[in-house]
Amino acid sequence: MTTLTADLHYTVTPALAADDIASLAQLLHACVADNASVGFVQPFSPAAAAGFWQGLAAPVAAGERIMLLARAQGRIVGTVQLIPAGMPNGLHRAEVAKLLVHPDARRQGIARTLMMQVEQQARARGTRLLVLDTRSGDAAEQLYLSLGYHISGQIPDYVLSPQGQGGEPVWEPTTVMYKVLGH
């Protein structure tokens, strides 16, 4: 593990530049290769990772997704997204999605800081309720609990494991969580 915290900067990006997309693709590819359950399964190519982020460029630029980035020594080592609800009866809530920290940069407080910053962004936008889901039993579940999230429930067989087992699909549960933000 490389210590990166000496030169760590957190920002909200109003748009994804080509360099950001390339760096985010490397981050996502590394996380999926490390068995992160973030929507993708093996085999997962760097081109597919880049395509995912290219598809988010317009929603980020339009403000439909608020993207936070953690950079260390000039490269993106972590990210998280805030996705405000779009329906009139849900304008007070948002989803937290795609919390990613590069495997080489884990255990340095980056995920915790990104989560605290995403909560700040949510409060600044008048959001009162955050929701998220995570693969049940992952370290992320404990992180969210330590940050004051509550378990709403668990859904069995919700996701296909990113790795699988000998070509056979492995279905895993997800834990749905929420946090009511103080003002």
N, C-alpha and C positions, 0 to 999 in steps of 0.2 A: 504494500500500500504506500502510495506517495503522499507525503504531507503537503497539502495545497492551501491550507487555511491562512498562510501569511499574506497571500495576495488574492483574497477572495472578495468579489464584488457582486452585489445583488441588484438587479434592475428589472423594471417592467419595460417590455419592449413594445413600442407602438406598431412595429412592422417587422417582418422576418426578411432580412437581407439574404442574399445567396450564400454568404459565408456562414450566417447563422443556420441556414438549412443544412449545409454540409456538416457543421459541428453537431447540430441536433441529431442528424442521421447517424453519426458516429456514436453519440451517446445512446440513442435508442437501440441501435444494433448491438452495442456492448451489453446493455441491460437485458435484452431478450436472450442473447447468448449465455448470460449468467442466470437464466431461468426466471426472469421477472415476468409476472403475469400482467401484462399491460395491453392485451388484445391481440397479440401476434404469436404465432407458433413456428417451430422449426420445420422445414428450412425457411430462413428469413434473411433476405439479401440486403446489402447496403443500399441498393437501388430502391427496394421496397420501403426501406426506412426513409430515404430521401423523398420518395413519393408521398408518404404520409404527411411529412412536414410541409411539402409544397401545397398539399391540399388544405392545409390550415392557414396558409399565408393570407388569403382573402378574409376569412373570419377574424383573424387577429387584427388586420388592418382596419376592418369595419367595427372593431370594438365588441364583437360578439363573443370573443374569447380574450381574456386578459392573461397574458403569458409572462411569467416571471422566470428570469434566468439567473443562474449562479455561474460566474466566470472565475476561473483561477488561471493565472499566468496566461491570459489571453484566450483560453478555450472554455467552452461551455461544459461544466461538470455536473450541472443539475438544472432541473426545470420543474415547474408545476403550472397548471392552468386553472383559472377560475371561469366557469361558464355560467353566466347569469341566466335564470329562467326567462323564457320569452313570452309566456302567456300572462295576461293581465292579473290573474289571480295568484301568480307566483313571483311577482316582481321583488318580493322580499327575500327570495332564496336563490342560491347558486350551488352548482356542483363543483367540487374539487376533483381534478382529473390529471392523470399522467404525471404523478410525482415520480421523477426519475433522478437518480444520482449515479454517476459513473461508478462501476465497481472499484476502480482505483482510488476513488475519492470518498468512499463510505466510511462511516464511524468517525466523522469529523464535525458533526452537527449541521451539515448542509441541509438535509431533509427537514430537520426541526426548524431551522431558520427559514427555509422556503415556506413551510406551513405557517409560521408566525407571520411572515410577510403577506402571504395570500389572505390571511385573516384580516390584516390591516387594510389591504386593498378592498376586501369585501365590506368592511365597516365604512370605509370612505365612500363607498357607493350606496350606502344605506341598506346593505344586505344584513338580514338578521338571522338567517338560518343557512348552514352549510350542510351538504350531504355528500357522501362518497361511498364507494365500495372498494373492497380489497380482498384478495384471495385469503380465505380463512386460514389462520395459523401463520401467515407471513409475519416477518419482523415489523412490517409497516402497521399491522393491526395493533401491536403494542405501542408503537410510536403514537398513533392516533389516540389510543386510550390515555396515554400519558399527557396528551395535549387537551384533554377534556372532552373528547368525542365519546358518544354513547352508542352502544350497539342497538340497532333497531331490530335486527334479525339476521338469519343466515338462510341462504338459498342453496340447496344442494345441487350438484351437477350443473353449476352455472357457467363454468368456463372449461374449455379444453386446455389441458396443461400445455405450456409452451414447449416442453421437451417430449412428452409422450413416453411410452415404454415399449421398446422393441417393435415399433410400428403400430402398436395397438393404442387407440385413444384412451386417455386418462382424463376423466371428468372430475373437476374440483369444485368445492363450495366457495361461495363468496359471502363476505360479511358486509351488511349494509349499515352505515354509521351516520350519525348526525351530530351537529354542535349548534346550540343556540348561542349567538354572539351577544355579549354584553355591550352596552353603548358607551 
